[in-house]
Amino acid sequence: MTLDEKIHRYAQKLPYSYQEELFDFVQYLLMKAEQEEKQDWASLSLSSAMREIENEPELYSLSDIRVVFA
């Protein structure tokens, strides 16, 4: 028996009000998983963009600044 079959079998044994609560919890877990996946992709994207940036030559120096704001 697979995990989803076990979950389905146990969920059927619950009173209807608990089944609704279980459904709400499943929706919450799905939302949480989606947010974690988005965060993982954002971190990966940023780390990829910044990879080896410290090895790039500096294009400008302080002497290139023409306007100084105080």
C-alpha positions as CSV (number, residue, x, y, z in Angstrom):
1,M,0.0,0.0,0.0
2,T,1.4,3.4,-1.0
3,L,1.6,6.4,1.3
4,D,-1.2,8.3,-0.4
5,E,-3.5,5.2,-0.1
6,K,-2.7,5.0,3.6
7,I,-3.4,8.7,4.1
8,H,-6.7,8.4,2.1
9,R,-7.8,5.4,4.2
10,Y,-7.1,7.2,7.5
11,A,-8.7,10.4,6.3
12,Q,-11.9,8.5,5.5
13,K,-12.1,7.3,9.1
14,L,-12.1,10.9,10.4
15,P,-15.3,12.8,11.1
16,Y,-16.2,15.3,8.4
17,S,-15.1,18.4,10.5
18,Y,-11.7,16.8,11.0
19,Q,-11.5,16.0,7.3
20,E,-12.0,19.7,6.6
21,E,-9.3,20.6,9.1
22,L,-7.0,18.0,7.5
23,F,-7.7,19.5,4.1
24,D,-6.8,23.0,5.4
25,F,-3.5,21.6,6.8
26,V,-2.7,20.0,3.5
27,Q,-3.2,23.3,1.7
28,Y,-1.0,25.0,4.3
29,L,1.8,22.5,3.7
30,L,1.5,22.9,-0.1
31,M,1.8,26.7,0.3
32,K,4.8,26.3,2.6
33,A,6.5,23.9,0.1
34,E,5.9,26.4,-2.7
35,Q,7.4,29.2,-0.7
36,E,10.4,27.2,0.2
37,E,10.9,26.2,-3.4
38,K,10.7,29.9,-4.5
39,Q,13.2,30.8,-1.8
40,D,15.6,28.1,-2.9
41,W,15.4,29.3,-6.5
42,A,16.0,32.9,-5.5
43,S,19.0,31.9,-3.4
44,L,20.4,29.8,-6.3
45,S,19.8,32.6,-8.8
46,L,21.5,35.2,-6.6
47,S,24.5,32.9,-5.9
48,S,24.8,32.2,-9.7
49,A,24.7,35.9,-10.5
50,M,27.4,36.7,-7.9
51,R,29.6,33.8,-8.7
52,E,33.2,34.8,-9.2
53,I,32.4,38.5,-9.1
54,E,35.3,39.1,-6.8
55,N,37.7,37.9,-9.5
56,E,36.5,40.5,-12.0
57,P,38.7,43.6,-12.6
58,E,37.6,46.8,-11.1
59,L,36.3,49.2,-13.9
60,Y,36.3,52.3,-11.8
61,S,38.2,53.8,-9.0
62,L,37.5,56.7,-6.5
63,S,39.3,59.1,-8.8
64,D,36.5,58.5,-11.4
65,I,33.9,60.1,-9.0
66,R,33.0,63.6,-10.2
67,V,30.2,64.6,-7.8
68,V,30.4,64.0,-4.1
69,F,27.3,64.3,-2.0
70,A,27.7,65.2,1.6
